[in-house]
Amino acid sequence: RETKALREDICRLKEENKALQASTDSQRKDVETLKSKNNALDWSLRRLASKVREGWEYPVTIQPYEYWQNKGFGVDAITDLEYGFLGELKEAVSQLEHGVCD
């Protein structure tokens, strides 16, 4: 009986070990993917920062309110675009310009 119980324990432990190894392998792949994405983001940030140091400006004219209205956007969407997105973009560029990276 003891031998059979020990064999069953060994089999169970081997199965648990396989599952843990598979999980570990999956986590390693996830870490490698995250490292790759992090490297790409670092590269992009360095590139953007170098453009800011060169005096880069947003190359597209900011469209007037009427432009967006004629495209079918509502008042709320236009306000969000003007004050939300574009405001945050200006702030991010300003922070990069001054060496602040949050």
N, C-alpha and C positions, 0 to 999 in steps of 0.2 A: 504493500500500500504506500509506504513512504516513498519508494522509488517512483511509483506512478505519479504521486503528487508532485515530486520534485521535477519529473519530466514535464508535467503539465505547467508547472511554474516556469520552467526554462522556456518552453514554447511560448507561453504568454509574454515573458520578458523579451524574447526575440521579436515577437510581433510589435510590442511597444517600442522597442529599439528601432525597428524599421520605420514605424510611424514618426518617431522623433527625428530620425535622419532625413526623412522626406520633408518634414516641416523645416528643419534646419537648412536643407538645400533650397527650399522655396524662399526662406528668409534671406539667404545669401544672395539669391537672384534679385530679390527686392532691393536689398542694400546696394547691389551693383547698379541697378536701374536708377536708384536715387542718386548715387554718386555721379552717374553719367548726366542726369538732368541737372544736378548741382554744377557740374563743370560747364555745361552749356549756358546756364544762367550766369555763372561767374564771367564767362567770356562775353556774353551780351552786356552785362553791367559794365565791364571794362571798356567795351566798344562804345557804349553810350556815354560813359564818363569822358572818354577821350574826345568824343564829338562835342560835349559840353565845354570842355577846356579849349577847344578850337573856336568856340563862339557859335556853335550850332544853334539854329533856330528852327522852329517847326516850319517846314517848307510849304505848307498848304494854308491858303487864306482861310481864316475862320469865317464861315458863312453867316450872313445876317439872319435874323429871326424869320424874315419873310421867305427865305430860301427853304427852310425846314418846313414852314407852314405850307408852302406850295408842294412839297413832297408828301404831304399828308400827315405830318406829325402833329400831335396835339400839344396844347400849351404845357402840360405837365412834362411830356417827353422832351420838349425843347428846353424847358427850364432845367430839367435834370442834365441834359447834354451841356448846356452853357455853364451852369454853376456847379454841377456835380463832376462830370467826367473831365471837361476842359479845365475847370478850376483845379482838380486834383492833378491833372497832367502838368499844368503850370507850376504847381507846388512841387511836384516830383522833380521837374527840370531844375527849379530853383535850388532844391536841396542838393541835387547832384552837382550843380554849379558851385555850391559852397562846401562840398565834401561831406554832406550829411547823407548817410545811407541807412535808413531804418528798415 
